Amino acid sequence: MHRSAKRLAGLLTCAAVPVLLVAGCSGSDGKSSGGSTPSGSSSAAGSPSPTVAAAKYKKLPNPCEAFSKDTINTLLPKVKDAAGAQGKSTDPATRGSCSWNSSEDQGVDGTQFRWLDVAYQRYDSDPALGSGEKRATDFFTQQIDDAKGTPGAKKVTAVQTAGTGDAATAITYDIKKDGNDFKNTTVVARTANVVVTLNYNGAGMAGADTPNGNDLLKAAQAAAKEAVATAAKANGAKPDDATTDDAKTESAKPGSSKAGKS
């Protein structure tokens, strides 16, 4: 009776232990049946969680403040609204856009029309999707392809634009709209995890001469560089910080911005 009572007390003590600890309780012979680690649990616990580098830029500037007043007045003589028309965005910290247009009446010589818009797209780092910089690079490539594939575009040319962010490409093409011949330049630039897409086009209306495409290209490239610098300033960085050392070196090479057909 004494040994049976002692064994019963041991079993009752084991029953009171939480489920996860039952494996360590004594068996009928009083010896421990636990102590070994379940197969695979050690390796599972030691598996590191996937990590990616933190995104450089945490916010975006107001897109309607991407350019100085002087730039707006230079690119858009007789601009209708210098403040610009801001596009709607459900997440201003991730995406934003703004546009401007102008019609300069030249009397019997017709009217010169100009259009400018800029869009910012920012990517955060995500272990499942990749770093913010990688995601921005993918979008950068997509934007270039989209510009090259613009419906109705003719004489499509890709122009490497050095010294603007980490990478930049300008796509120029001719397109006809409402009977008018437009010269268009789209500049796509990436700085770290932010992509800037700028469109600048012009047309001569009511008998006015078609604008010089090369002049529009140069103006668009300068404006894109300014928009990239504005993104850096919005994050407390210096404008030069938006361009890597490799990109700065490339921009210093002779003929680095020479056009090349796509």
C-alpha positions as CSV (number, residue, x, y, z in Angstrom):
1,M,0.0,0.0,0.0
2,H,2.8,2.4,0.8
3,R,4.5,2.0,-2.6
4,S,1.1,2.2,-4.5
5,A,0.2,5.5,-2.6
6,K,3.6,7.0,-3.5
7,R,3.2,6.0,-7.2
8,L,-0.3,7.6,-7.3
9,A,1.0,10.8,-5.8
10,G,3.7,11.0,-8.5
11,L,1.1,10.5,-11.3
12,L,-1.1,13.3,-9.8
13,T,1.8,15.6,-9.7
14,C,2.6,15.0,-13.4
15,A,-1.0,15.6,-14.4
16,A,-0.9,19.1,-12.9
17,V,2.1,20.2,-15.1
18,P,1.2,22.2,-18.3
19,V,0.9,20.2,-21.5
20,L,4.2,21.4,-23.0
21,L,6.0,20.0,-20.0
22,V,4.3,16.6,-19.7
23,A,7.1,14.9,-21.8
24,G,9.5,15.6,-18.9
25,C,7.5,13.9,-16.2
26,S,8.5,10.6,-14.7
27,G,7.3,7.3,-16.1
28,S,5.9,4.5,-14.1
29,D,9.4,3.5,-13.0
30,G,10.2,6.9,-11.6
31,K,12.8,7.7,-14.4
32,S,12.4,10.6,-16.7
33,S,11.2,9.8,-20.2
34,G,12.0,13.3,-21.6
35,G,15.1,15.4,-22.0
36,S,15.7,15.0,-25.8
37,T,14.9,17.8,-28.2
38,P,12.1,16.9,-30.8
39,S,13.6,16.3,-34.3
40,G,13.8,19.5,-36.4
41,S,12.8,22.0,-33.6
42,S,16.4,23.2,-33.1
43,S,17.0,24.0,-36.8
44,A,13.6,25.7,-37.2
45,A,14.3,28.0,-34.2
46,G,17.7,28.9,-35.6
47,S,16.5,29.9,-39.1
48,P,17.1,33.7,-39.6
49,S,14.2,35.9,-40.9
50,P,14.8,37.3,-44.4
51,T,16.1,40.9,-44.2
52,V,16.6,43.7,-46.8
53,A,18.4,47.0,-46.6
54,A,16.3,49.9,-45.4
55,A,15.0,52.3,-48.0
56,K,17.0,55.5,-48.3
57,Y,14.2,58.0,-48.8
58,K,11.2,57.9,-46.4
59,K,9.0,60.6,-48.0
60,L,8.3,62.6,-51.1
61,P,8.2,66.3,-51.8
62,N,5.1,68.1,-52.9
63,P,5.2,67.4,-56.6
64,C,4.0,70.9,-57.4
65,E,7.1,72.2,-55.8
66,A,9.5,70.1,-57.8
67,F,10.7,73.1,-59.8
68,S,11.6,76.7,-59.1
69,K,9.5,79.6,-60.4
70,D,12.2,80.4,-62.9
71,T,12.1,76.9,-64.3
72,I,8.4,77.0,-64.7
73,N,8.5,80.4,-66.5
74,T,11.3,79.2,-68.8
75,L,9.7,75.9,-69.8
76,L,6.1,77.3,-69.9
77,P,5.9,80.9,-71.2
78,K,2.5,82.4,-70.3
79,V,1.8,79.5,-67.9
80,K,-1.9,79.3,-67.0
81,D,-1.3,78.4,-63.4
82,A,2.3,78.6,-62.0
83,A,1.1,76.6,-58.9
84,G,0.3,73.6,-61.1
85,A,-2.5,71.1,-60.9
86,Q,-1.8,68.4,-58.4
87,G,-2.9,64.9,-59.2
88,K,-5.0,62.9,-56.8
89,S,-3.1,60.4,-54.6
90,T,-4.4,58.0,-51.9
91,D,-0.8,57.9,-50.4
92,P,1.2,61.1,-50.9
93,A,4.2,59.5,-49.2
94,T,4.4,56.9,-51.9
95,R,3.2,58.7,-55.1
96,G,2.4,62.1,-56.3
97,S,2.1,64.2,-59.5
98,C,1.6,67.7,-60.8
99,S,1.1,69.3,-64.3
100,W,1.3,72.7,-66.0
101,N,0.5,74.0,-69.4
102,S,0.8,77.2,-71.3
103,S,-0.4,78.8,-74.6
104,E,1.7,81.7,-75.9
105,D,-0.3,83.6,-78.5
106,Q,2.0,85.0,-81.1
107,G,-0.7,86.8,-83.1
108,V,-0.5,86.1,-86.9
109,D,2.3,83.6,-86.2
110,G,0.0,81.3,-84.3
111,T,0.3,79.9,-80.8
112,Q,3.1,77.9,-79.1
113,F,1.7,75.3,-76.7
114,R,3.7,73.6,-73.9
115,W,2.9,70.9,-71.4
116,L,4.9,69.7,-68.4
117,D,4.2,67.1,-65.8
118,V,6.2,65.3,-63.2
119,A,5.4,62.2,-61.1
120,Y,7.2,60.7,-58.1
121,Q,7.0,57.1,-57.1
122,R,8.7,55.8,-53.9
123,Y,9.2,52.2,-52.8
124,D,9.8,50.9,-49.3
125,S,11.9,47.8,-48.6
126,D,9.9,44.6,-48.1
127,P,11.4,41.2,-47.2
128,A,8.9,39.5,-49.5
129,L,9.4,41.9,-52.5
130,G,12.9,43.1,-52.2
131,S,14.7,46.3,-51.2
132,G,13.2,49.7,-52.0
133,E,16.1,50.3,-54.4
134,K,15.5,47.1,-56.3
135,R,11.8,47.7,-56.6
136,A,12.4,51.3,-57.8
137,T,14.9,49.9,-60.4
138,D,12.2,47.5,-61.8
139,F,9.7,50.4,-62.0
140,F,12.4,52.6,-63.7
141,T,12.8,50.0,-66.4
142,Q,9.1,49.6,-66.9
143,Q,8.6,53.4,-67.2
144,I,11.2,53.6,-70.0
145,D,9.6,50.7,-71.9
146,D,6.2,52.3,-71.5
147,A,7.5,55.6,-72.9
148,K,9.1,53.8,-75.9
149,G,5.9,52.0,-76.6
150,T,3.7,55.1,-76.6
151,P,0.9,54.5,-79.1
152,G,1.3,56.6,-82.3
153,A,4.9,57.6,-81.4
154,K,7.3,58.1,-84.3
155,K,11.1,58.6,-84.5
156,V,11.5,57.2,-81.0
157,T,15.0,57.8,-79.6
158,A,16.6,56.9,-76.2
159,V,19.1,59.4,-74.8
160,Q,21.3,58.5,-71.8
161,T,21.1,61.3,-69.3
162,A,24.1,61.2,-66.9
163,G,24.4,63.2,-63.7
164,T,20.7,62.9,-62.8
165,G,20.2,60.5,-59.8
166,D,21.6,57.0,-60.0
167,A,20.3,56.5,-63.5
168,A,18.3,58.5,-66.0
169,T,17.1,58.0,-69.6
170,A,15.3,60.4,-71.8
171,I,12.9,59.2,-74.6
172,T,12.1,61.6,-77.4
173,Y,9.5,61.0,-80.1
174,D,7.1,62.8,-82.5
175,I,3.4,62.3,-82.1
176,K,0.3,63.9,-83.8
177,K,-2.6,65.0,-81.6
178,D,-5.8,66.7,-82.9
179,G,-4.0,67.6,-86.1
180,N,-1.0,69.1,-84.4
181,D,2.6,67.8,-84.6
182,F,4.0,67.5,-81.1
183,K,7.6,67.1,-80.0
184,N,7.7,65.1,-76.8
185,T,10.4,64.2,-74.2
186,T,9.9,61.8,-71.3
187,V,12.7,61.6,-68.8
188,V,12.8,58.7,-66.3
189,A,15.2,59.0,-63.4
190,R,15.9,56.9,-60.4
191,T,17.5,58.1,-57.2
192,A,17.8,55.3,-54.6
193,N,14.2,54.1,-54.0
194,V,12.5,56.9,-55.8
195,V,11.6,57.1,-59.5
196,V,10.9,60.5,-61.2
197,T,9.0,60.5,-64.5
198,L,8.8,63.8,-66.3
199,N,7.0,64.6,-69.6
200,Y,7.6,67.8,-71.5
201,N,6.1,68.4,-74.9
202,G,5.2,71.3,-77.3
203,A,3.5,72.1,-80.5
204,G,3.0,75.0,-82.9
205,M,-0.7,75.7,-83.4
206,A,-2.7,77.8,-85.7
207,G,0.2,78.1,-88.2
208,A,3.0,78.4,-85.6
209,D,6.3,76.6,-86.2
210,T,6.9,73.2,-84.6
211,P,9.3,73.6,-81.7
212,N,12.8,72.4,-81.9
213,G,12.9,68.9,-80.4
214,N,16.5,69.2,-79.2
215,D,15.7,72.4,-77.3
216,L,12.8,70.6,-75.6
217,L,15.1,67.7,-74.7
218,K,17.7,69.9,-73.1
219,A,15.1,71.7,-71.1
220,A,13.5,68.5,-69.9
221,Q,16.8,67.0,-68.8
222,A,17.6,70.1,-66.7
223,A,14.1,70.0,-65.2
224,A,14.5,66.3,-64.4
225,K,17.7,66.9,-62.6
226,E,16.0,69.6,-60.5
227,A,13.1,67.3,-59.7
228,V,15.6,64.6,-58.5
229,A,17.4,67.2,-56.3
230,T,14.0,68.2,-54.8
231,A,13.4,64.6,-53.7
232,A,16.8,64.6,-51.9
233,K,16.0,67.9,-50.2
234,A,12.6,66.6,-49.0
235,N,14.5,63.9,-47.0
236,G,17.1,66.3,-45.5
237,A,19.8,65.3,-48.0
238,K,22.0,67.6,-50.1
239,P,21.1,67.8,-53.9
240,D,24.4,66.1,-54.8
241,D,23.4,63.1,-52.5
242,A,20.8,62.2,-55.1
243,T,23.5,61.3,-57.5
244,T,26.0,58.4,-56.9
245,D,29.7,58.9,-57.5
246,D,29.6,56.6,-60.5
247,A,26.9,58.7,-62.1
248,K,28.8,61.9,-61.4
249,T,31.9,60.4,-63.0
250,E,29.9,59.3,-66.1
251,S,28.4,62.8,-66.5
252,A,31.9,64.3,-66.7
253,K,32.9,62.2,-69.6
254,P,32.8,63.9,-73.1
255,G,29.6,63.0,-75.0
256,S,28.0,61.3,-72.0
257,S,24.6,62.6,-73.0
258,K,24.8,61.9,-76.7
259,A,21.6,60.5,-78.2
260,G,21.4,56.9,-79.3
261,K,18.5,55.2,-81.1
262,S,16.6,52.6,-79.2
